[in-house]
Structure formats: C-alpha cells, structure tokens
Amino acid sequence: MMNPQNVAAAARQFAAGGGFVSAEPYGTGHINDTFRAVFEHSGVQQQTLLQRINHHIFKDPAALMSNIQRVTTHVTSQVAYQPDASRRALTLIPTHDGAAFHRDAEGNWWRMYQFVQRARSYDAVETPRQAYQAAFAFGQFQRQLATLPAPRLHDTIPDFHHTPKRFAALEAAVSSDAVNRAIHAAPEVAFAFARQPIANTLLNANQPQRVTHNDTKFNNILLDDQTGEGLCVIDLDTVMPGLALYDFGDMVRTATSPAAEDERDLSRVTMRMPIFESLARGYLAAASSFLTPEEKQYLAFSGKLITYEIGIRFLTDYLAGDTYFKTHRPEHNLDRCRTQFRLIESMEAQEEAMERIVIALGK
C-alpha cells in the first residue's frame, strides 16, 4: 500500500492546471499502482489518472515513457479530426518542468494522464456488440500505429510474448520448485507439458513484425457510456514491436469467457462462440486492410496460444512464490492458471467452428 502523503507529493509534481485536492486507488491492474487524482482551479475540479510505474517489472521506465510519448502523440494526430478527439487517445500531463514523468526521492517513477470522461472499462464482455467494439478499437489502434515513423519502439519487456521462452521458464520453475508448490500443481504442470508443441507455432509461421499493444484485455478499452462505442485504448506499457495475432489472441482469451480471470468455479469458464465471432468481425473490419493472408490464417489459433502462454505464466509465478503478478490469496496465481487451462479445453472443443467463422469472414 502506497503512503498517501507520497502519492499526494507525486501528484503535485504534474502541471494538471490547479491545486491538488485528493487521490484514491483506482482500477484493478496487476502491475502498476493507479490513482484517480483530483485537482481544482477556480472552483472547477479536474480528474486525472496518476500511476506509479512498477520499475521492477519495467526495468527501463525512461524507455517505456519514450514509447508512450511517441504512441500517444501519433494516435492523437490520427484522430484529430474525429468527433470527441480528446477522448480517443490518452494524453500525458507533463510535470511542471515539462517532463513526461517524475522520479521521486525514493526512486519511484510516476506519470499522469488526462482522465477520459464519460467512458469506462469492463472486466468481462456482456454482449456481442461490446466484443465487436473492443476488437474494432484494438484493430484500429494497430492500423494507426502501422504508420508510426522510425525509429523502432523500445522493447519494454523483452520477449514478452515469446511462448517458447515462457515454457522454458516454466520448466525451470518446476525443476527448482523454490517454494515447494509443485505437488499442489501437478495436474496443471501435466496439462502445460502436454501442449508444449504449440508454443512455436506463430514464431515458425514467419509473421511480420508490427507495433502492437501486447496486453489486449477487454478492460484495456474504454467504452463510451452513452453509445457503447470503443473509444480509447489504454494501458500502453507493453506497446512495442510484436505480432498482430498476439493482440487478437489476447482478446479471445479475455473476452470470450463470462468468468473472471481468477474464477474458482471452473464450470463458469467457457469460450462463447457468439463473442468470438463478434471479435473476429470487429477486428477484421478494422485491420483486414493491412493483415497478410498468413496472419488471417492463424486468427482462430491465436486465442488458444495466448491463453496457453498466459496460463503457463500464472503457473510459473505460482511455483516461484508469486514474484510477478499481484496476488490476494495464497493460490491466486494457481486459480488464474486453472481458469486459462479450462478455457483452452473449451477452445479445443470448438476449434473447427472457430476456423469456419474466420474463413467465412475473410471471403
């Protein structure tokens, strides 16, 4: 838990256009600490989003913020002539010295965004229309960044979606069994090892490298409160070079099941075909113009791969003693892993139907 005085001190470093009033924790992210900070000027209050960057995960915050500055500036230019343009791209609030971030005396790194009004994120997809809107927004985000000028963005987490290396990390965690948990996760370890052959599939398919979000959970899209339109892509820490299908795959992982990512009642975990079809339809509506035939070929498979990758990451962190993801109970990461693996089983039972949908949409 962050000291409120430290949070307030950090907030005051940013040129938010008024005096600091308050800050309270906001959101459900696993990695960074996020606060809704309120400022007041001439009796008018303004909300902002203040974040402490987890520099243990993102080991080069200056490079990360360089990426975010470039990406937000470019996307802002792309949406400048659209209605409600200020709500369609994140906007950094600089410090009083004009910097994109503040580093405090304790070595913490902070940034601040303008708060996007009259929009919100959702942890779970409730309707096919929501799925379509989210997928269209992420596809459009990729399309907008296809014209990002050189140089290449920094890799904020090297090999972030490198599934074979994630599997190698799992093997090492099983072998070392640092906190004596392997016995409690034996079925999950066996499940992961049985599917190891799929880990190399996308890397061996010679996919083109693109600028991608790399963390396309449904709750990283803000939907307009009135219209339900997918307005703004958020959580840009992992925007970097990657494969387009990593983004689509993570949408399938996070949007198709009605259950939470850490659901303990596995009977609730299922891949909903109407949601998958809406995701594919929305994504292709926005991204089809730049995707290659080879990329489209692996759309359905990408959901299974990314769900597998995230599942083994949760399992690895559980075996290592919960050193990466935030946890709120002793078996939290194991619960997350089990949810992913049950979702894979549901996808495997519906693979042929998923493929047929993608083929039909691609005609």
Beta strands, then each sheet from edge to edge (+ up, - down):
strand 1: 19-25
strand 2: 33-41
strand 3: 44-53
strand 4: 102-103
strand 5: 109-114
strand 6: 119-120
strand 7: 210-212
strand 8: 221-224
strand 9: 230-233
strand 10: 240-242
sheet 1: 1+ 2- 3+ 5- 4+
sheet 2: 6+ 8- 9+
sheet 3: 7+ 10-
end
